[in-house]
Amino acid sequence: TQSDLERALFPVYGEYRQRYEGEELARKMDEARREILNQMIDEKLIINAANDSDIEVSDQEVDEKIEEVRQRFNSEEEFIEAMNRQNLSIRSLKKDYREEILKSKLIDAEVKGKMNISFKEVNDYYQDHLNDFIEPEKVKAKAILIKPAEDTPEDWEEALAKANEIFSELEGGTRFVDLAKQYSDDVSASRGGDMGFIDRGYMAKEIDEVLFSLIPQEFSQSVKTKLGYYIFKVEAKEPQTVTSLKEAEIKIKSILFVQKFNERFKKWIEGLKEG
């Protein structure tokens, strides 16, 4: 009914008023009205189809659903108060949950129950999306950044000289962590320069090439970037790994299930509208 539609739109209007105004607000509300109206039509079609089917919902199933909801509250009084705030009664709650269970059973029978995912479909998805199952090579790195005070040749020379001094201290045995905390202009300075694990290809090309050329516990000489001069230390390396088809099978089936369900549900609803 119109009142049901307006009731469903009310919280949407409250949210949209805070985000939009004028013509945009009106346009967004028109879109929301059409979307909610279509959802309500679909819901009514499903309920009618469920009522015309041989599917039954027992009192026990309804009671168990209500008890499941009741358990989310600290007390019976709190549960009753929440229902009163929503203008609900046990009778109306039972009616709503009976319809919800009925719809769920019908969808299970007409949509989910008629779906099948073959090994060929899983394998095809895996081959078509192989990059999604490749974990790139990584390095665990630390960094020290020395920025020039200003973007002048003299300041860049001073920054390079400072970076070279730090490199000499590293060669002399001073800990990377201590020098990073003392001198680095990078956001990682407070963490002793710790950048965590970095995927190959994530950083700028000039940085990427240096990081992946180092062996664990080795540090680089000064590397010029647009921010300043970096000195890197690689703590550890992890090779590229590929998730096998067997390891990825459950994830792929879940993805295909959602895709197939949405497609079949849409066709089923269209069939109900035509029927």
SULDA-V164124 format. One record per backbone hydrogen bond with DSSP energy under -0.5 kcal/mol. CO is the residue of the C=O (numbers start at 0). NH is the residue of the N-H. Records with the same first field share a line. If there is no record, write none. Layout:
# SULDA-V164124
CO->NH ; NH
This chain:
# SULDA-V164124
0->4
1->5
2->6
3->7
4->8
5->9
6->10
8->12
9->13
10->14
11->15
12->16
13->17
14->17 ; 18
15->18 ; 19
20->23 ; 24
21->25
22->26
23->27
24->28
25->29
26->30
27->31
28->32
29->33
30->34
31->35
32->36
33->37
34->38
35->39
36->40
37->41
38->42
39->43
40->44
41->45
42->46
43->47
44->48
45->49
46->50
47->51
48->52
49->52
57->61
58->62
59->63
60->64
61->65
62->66
63->67
64->68
65->69
66->70
68->71
69->72
74->78
75->79
76->80
77->81
78->82
79->83
80->84
81->85
82->87
83->86
88->92
89->93
90->94
91->95
92->96
93->97
94->98
95->99
96->100
97->101
98->102
99->103
100->104
101->105
102->106
103->107
104->108
105->109
106->110 ; 111
107->112
110->113
111->114
115->117
117->121
118->122
119->123
120->124
121->125
122->126
123->127
124->128
126->129
128->131
129->132
130->133
132->134 ; 242
133->135
134->240
136->199
137->237
138->140 ; 197
139->234 ; 235
140->194 ; 195
141->232
143->230
144->146 ; 184
145->228
149->151
151->155
152->156
153->157
154->158
155->159
156->160
157->161
158->162
159->163
160->164
161->165
162->166
163->167
164->168
165->169
166->170
167->171
168->173
169->172
174->178
175->179
176->180
177->181
178->182 ; 183
179->183
185->188
187->190 ; 192 ; 193
188->191
190->193
192->142
195->140
197->138
198->201
203->206 ; 207
204->208
205->209
206->210
207->211
209->212 ; 213
210->213
214->217
217->233
221->223
222->229
227->224 ; 229
228->145
229->222
230->143
231->219
232->141 ; 234
233->216
235->139
237->137
240->134
243->247
244->248
247->251
248->252
249->253
250->254
251->255
252->256
253->257
254->258
255->259
256->260
257->261
258->262
259->263
260->264
261->265
262->266
263->267
264->268
265->269
266->270
267->271
268->272
269->273
270->274
